[in-house]
């Protein structure tokens, strides 16, 4: 059994101020700190180098928006829709996504540390060239997600749908996918070295080696 991967939770104050996302446009620097945002709708916005620190977002949408070089620390997204939103080259630390729709979310070249995705739709999300350390995906769908050439260190994949995920050029040593489901997956034999799989998955991967298993 794999050693439990510890993921630090966001460190957020209990008495956050209520705020409106549009407040960010009236600040000298684009930032939201020590606040809670509820029922906000942010669509097709483009903001560079925004900072979110100690913020809770609830029931909010950020569809088709671009936050290049975002810096997020101690943030929670609860029941939010971030479909087709871009966090390219972002720094994302101690962040939780709970019950979120993250269809097509772009996290390419991002640096993720102590990040947890729970009950999320990450189908067609892009994590290529990303660096993931102490990151968990729990009971989430990652169908057709892209992890091309990413770095995964202490990453947990638990009860996730990994169908057609691209792990090309991404070493999976120490990654346990035994509780996950998929019909096909894009991965090389070299990348599978040290990966933990279920017996049925091992039979499927044996085809990559050209091995025929007799019953």
C-alpha positions in Angstrom: 0.0 0.0 0.0 1.3 3.5 -0.9 2.4 5.8 1.8 -0.3 8.4 2.5 0.6 11.7 0.8 0.1 14.7 3.1 -1.4 17.7 1.4 -1.5 20.9 3.4 -4.9 22.6 3.7 -5.3 26.3 2.9 -4.6 28.6 5.9 -7.5 30.9 6.0 -8.9 33.2 8.7 -12.4 32.4 10.1 -13.6 36.0 9.9 -13.2 36.9 6.3 -14.7 40.1 4.9 -17.3 39.8 2.1 -16.1 41.3 -1.1 -17.0 41.6 -4.8 -14.6 40.4 -7.4 -15.0 43.6 -9.3 -13.2 45.4 -6.4 -10.0 44.1 -8.0 -10.4 46.6 -10.9 -10.2 49.6 -8.4 -7.0 48.6 -6.7 -3.5 49.8 -7.6 -2.5 46.1 -7.8 -4.8 43.3 -9.0 -5.3 41.4 -5.7 -7.8 39.9 -3.4 -6.7 39.2 0.2 -8.6 38.0 3.3 -12.1 37.9 1.8 -14.9 35.7 0.6 -16.5 36.0 -2.9 -19.9 34.5 -3.4 -22.1 34.2 -6.5 -19.7 36.2 -8.6 -19.6 36.0 -12.4 -16.3 36.7 -14.2 -16.4 35.8 -17.9 -13.9 36.6 -20.7 -11.7 38.8 -18.4 -8.0 39.1 -18.9 -5.9 40.0 -15.9 -2.1 39.6 -15.7 -0.2 38.8 -12.4 -3.3 38.8 -10.2 -2.8 37.8 -6.6 -5.4 35.7 -4.5 -4.4 35.2 -0.9 -6.6 33.7 1.8 -9.7 33.9 -0.3 -12.8 31.6 -0.5 -14.7 31.6 -3.7 -18.2 30.1 -3.5 -20.8 29.4 -6.3 -18.8 31.6 -8.7 -17.9 31.4 -12.4 -14.7 32.4 -14.2 -15.5 31.1 -17.6 -13.1 31.8 -20.6 -11.0 34.1 -18.5 -7.2 34.5 -18.5 -5.1 35.0 -15.4 -1.5 34.8 -16.7 1.2 34.4 -14.0 -1.4 34.2 -11.3 -0.2 33.9 -7.7 -2.6 31.9 -5.5 -1.9 31.0 -1.9 -4.4 29.7 0.7 -7.5 29.7 -1.6 -10.6 27.6 -1.7 -12.9 27.3 -4.8 -16.2 25.7 -3.6 -18.8 24.8 -6.3 -17.2 27.1 -8.9 -17.1 26.9 -12.7 -13.7 27.7 -14.2 -14.3 26.2 -17.6 -11.7 27.2 -20.2 -10.0 29.5 -17.8 -6.2 30.0 -18.1 -3.8 29.9 -15.2 -0.7 29.6 -17.5 2.6 29.8 -15.6 0.8 30.4 -12.3 2.0 29.7 -8.8 -0.7 27.8 -7.0 0.0 26.8 -3.3 -2.3 25.5 -0.7 -5.4 25.6 -2.8 -8.5 23.4 -2.8 -11.0 22.9 -5.6 -14.2 21.3 -4.3 -17.1 20.2 -6.5 -15.9 22.5 -9.3 -16.3 22.4 -13.1 -12.8 22.8 -14.5 -13.5 21.7 -18.1 -10.6 22.7 -20.3 -8.8 24.5 -17.4 -5.3 25.6 -18.5 -2.6 24.9 -15.9 0.2 24.5 -18.4 3.7 25.5 -17.1 2.1 26.2 -13.7 3.7 25.3 -10.3 1.3 23.5 -8.1 2.1 22.6 -4.4 -0.3 21.3 -1.8 -3.3 21.5 -4.1 -6.3 19.2 -3.8 -9.1 18.6 -6.4 -12.1 16.8 -5.0 -15.2 15.8 -7.0 -14.1 18.0 -9.9 -14.6 17.8 -13.6 -11.2 18.3 -15.1 -12.0 16.8 -18.5 -9.7 18.1 -21.3 -7.7 20.2 -18.8 -4.1 21.1 -19.7 -1.3 20.4 -17.2 1.5 20.1 -19.8 4.9 21.2 -18.6 3.5 21.7 -15.1 5.2 20.9 -11.9 3.1 19.1 -9.3 4.3 18.4 -5.8 1.9 17.1 -3.1 -1.1 17.3 -5.3 -4.3 15.2 -5.0 -7.0 14.3 -7.4 -9.9 12.6 -5.6 -13.1 11.2 -7.2 -12.6 13.4 -10.2 -12.8 13.1 -13.9 -9.7 13.8 -16.0 -10.9 12.4 -19.3 -8.6 13.6 -22.2 -6.5 15.7 -19.7 -3.0 16.5 -20.9 0.0 15.9 -18.6 2.6 16.0 -21.4 6.1 16.4 -20.1 5.0 17.4 -16.6 6.8 16.6 -13.3 4.8 14.7 -10.7 6.2 14.4 -7.2 4.0 12.9 -4.4 0.8 13.1 -6.5 -2.3 11.2 -5.5 -4.8 9.9 -8.0 -7.7 8.3 -6.1 -10.9 7.0 -7.8 -10.4 9.1 -10.9 -11.5 8.6 -14.5 -8.2 8.7 -16.5 -9.6 7.7 -19.8 -7.5 9.0 -22.7 -5.2 11.0 -20.4 -1.9 11.9 -22.0 1.1 11.1 -19.8 3.6 11.2 -22.6 7.1 12.0 -21.4 5.8 12.1 -17.8 7.5 9.7 -15.4 4.9 8.0 -13.1 7.3 6.5 -10.6 5.7 6.4 -7.2 2.2 7.3 -8.6 -0.6 5.0 -7.6 -3.4 4.7 -10.2 -4.7 1.4 -9.0 -8.1 2.8 -7.9 -8.6 4.8 -11.2 -10.5 3.7 -14.3 -9.7 4.0 -18.0 -10.3 2.2 -21.2 -7.1 3.6 -22.8 -4.3 5.8 -21.7 -1.4 7.5 -23.5 1.8 6.4 -21.7 5.1 4.8 -22.6 6.6 1.7 -20.9 9.5 3.9 -19.7 7.1 6.3 -18.0 5.3 3.4 -16.2 8.4 2.3 -14.3 7.6 2.4 -10.6 3.9 3.2 -11.1 1.5 1.3 -8.9 -1.3 -0.4 -10.8 -4.1 -2.9 -10.1 -3.8 -6.5 -11.4 -6.3 -5.8 -14.2 -4.4 -2.7 -15.2 -1.2 -4.6 -15.3 -2.7 -7.1 -17.7 -3.7 -4.2 -20.0 -0.3 -2.6 -19.8 1.3 -5.9 -20.7 0.1 -5.3 -24.2 2.6 -2.5 -24.5 5.3 -5.0 -24.1 3.8 -7.4 -26.6 3.2 -9.9 -23.8 0.4 -12.5 -24.2 -1.0 -13.7 -20.9 -2.5 -17.2 -20.8 -5.2 -18.1 -18.4 
